Structures are given as C-alpha cells and as structure tokens.
Amino acid sequence: MRLEIGRINDGIVSERKRLSRLLREEHPSSVTKGGDRYDFDRDVLHRLERALPGELQRRLRLPILFYFDSTVPGSFFLADEAAVQALQGLGEISSLRRMQGGRLWIAKPLVYAVMNQYPTAMQIVMG
C-alpha cells in the first residue's frame, strides 16, 4: 500500500514556490517528486494576486497542500498558516476558522470545490 501511495504522491510538487516568485516567472512552474514539470495556470496566479495582500503573496507557497488522513475519511487538513489565511482572504473558508494543533480540517466537498476554482494552485497529498 505504501508503494502505491508513493506513486500517487509522485505528482506532488517537491519545491513549493512563493506566489510572488511565480508571478515573476515567464513560465510559472516547479518540479514534482517524480521529476516531471508542474505548470501553474497563470490566470489563476493573477486572480490570487488581485485578491491577496502583498504581504501574504510573499508568504504563500504554492501549490496549497491538502493532506489526506485515513483516520478522518470525510476531511482533508491544511498544515500551513499562510494557506489558511489565503483561503480566508479569498472567501473560501470562514475567517472564524482557526488551526488547532497545527492543522485545520476541511470537509472534502469544500476542498474539491476550492480546487475547481483555483486549478493548479492546490494539490492533495496522500498520507
């Protein structure tokens, strides 16, 4: 099972770059754990730029990673405070939500809806 999860996670970006850096790149991209090129959708990056303050653009690393934990099958969690603040700034999650124990749990349907709104800016990591 671990081998299969490793194969699934080969598509996860290995070097998450700051939004501010990606905006300066001619072809915003990174490399996956499997060694493939991962291209970011420039239109999505510009939507994030317009919606988020400059300070957050300098802290936010993309893609935002949602983590799967088999002990909580109906949700994914975020482990990145800047990602939580970005999703709050975008109006995708309530500003009243707070991380607890370094995690913020979000229901799977909401995660899938957010991923559809911002393609290439978010990924799911299997645990």
C-alpha positions in Angstrom: 0.0 0.0 0.0 2.8 2.4 0.9 4.4 1.8 -2.5 1.1 2.8 -4.2 0.7 5.9 -2.1 4.3 6.8 -3.1 3.4 6.5 -6.8 0.3 8.7 -6.3 2.4 11.3 -4.5 4.9 11.4 -7.3 2.7 14.2 -8.9 3.1 16.4 -5.8 5.3 19.4 -6.3 8.6 19.0 -4.5 9.6 22.7 -4.3 6.7 24.9 -3.4 7.4 28.4 -4.6 6.0 31.7 -3.2 3.2 33.3 -5.1 5.3 36.4 -5.5 8.1 34.4 -7.2 5.7 32.5 -9.5 4.2 35.8 -10.7 7.7 37.0 -11.8 8.4 33.8 -13.8 7.8 33.8 -17.5 6.5 30.2 -17.4 5.5 29.6 -13.7 6.3 26.1 -12.9 8.0 23.7 -10.5 9.1 20.1 -10.4 7.2 17.2 -8.9 8.6 14.5 -6.6 8.5 12.2 -9.7 10.7 14.7 -11.6 8.1 16.0 -14.0 7.4 19.6 -14.7 4.4 21.1 -13.0 2.9 24.2 -14.7 0.8 26.7 -12.9 -2.2 28.4 -14.5 -1.1 32.0 -15.0 -4.7 33.2 -14.9 -5.2 31.6 -11.5 -2.0 33.2 -10.2 -3.2 36.6 -11.3 -6.6 36.0 -9.6 -4.7 35.2 -6.4 -2.5 38.3 -6.9 -5.6 40.6 -7.2 -7.3 39.0 -4.2 -4.5 38.7 -1.7 -2.4 41.4 0.0 1.3 41.7 -1.0 2.5 40.5 2.4 0.5 37.3 2.0 1.7 36.9 -1.6 5.3 36.9 -0.3 4.5 34.2 2.3 2.1 31.9 0.5 3.7 28.9 -1.1 2.0 27.1 -4.0 0.5 24.8 -4.5 -1.5 24.8 -1.3 -1.4 21.3 0.0 -4.4 19.5 1.5 -3.4 16.3 3.4 -5.4 13.1 3.5 -5.5 11.2 6.8 -7.3 7.8 6.6 -8.4 8.2 10.2 -10.6 11.1 9.2 -12.2 9.9 5.9 -14.5 12.9 5.3 -12.0 15.7 5.5 -8.5 16.9 4.5 -6.3 19.1 6.6 -4.1 22.1 5.9 -0.9 22.5 7.9 0.2 25.9 6.5 -1.0 29.1 8.3 -0.4 31.2 5.1 -2.6 28.8 3.1 -5.4 29.2 5.7 -5.1 33.0 5.6 -5.2 32.9 1.8 -8.3 30.7 1.7 -9.9 33.1 4.2 -8.9 36.1 2.2 -10.4 34.5 -0.9 -13.7 33.9 1.0 -13.4 30.2 0.5 -13.4 29.4 4.3 -14.7 31.4 7.2 -12.4 33.9 8.8 -13.5 32.5 12.2 -11.8 29.2 11.5 -8.5 28.6 13.4 -5.8 26.0 13.2 -5.6 23.6 16.2 -2.6 21.5 16.8 -1.0 22.9 13.6 -3.9 21.7 11.4 -7.2 23.0 10.0 -9.6 20.3 8.9 -11.8 21.0 5.9 -14.6 18.8 4.5 -13.8 17.0 1.3 -16.6 18.6 -0.8 -15.4 22.0 0.1 -11.8 21.1 -0.8 -12.9 19.8 -4.2 -14.9 22.9 -4.8 -11.9 25.2 -4.0 -9.6 23.1 -6.1 -12.0 23.5 -9.1 -11.9 27.3 -8.5 -8.1 27.5 -8.5 -6.7 24.7 -10.7 -3.0 24.0 -10.4 -2.8 26.2 -7.2 -3.8 23.3 -4.9 -2.9 19.6 -4.5 -4.0 16.7 -2.3 -1.2 14.7 -0.6 -2.0 11.1 0.4 -0.7 10.1 3.8 
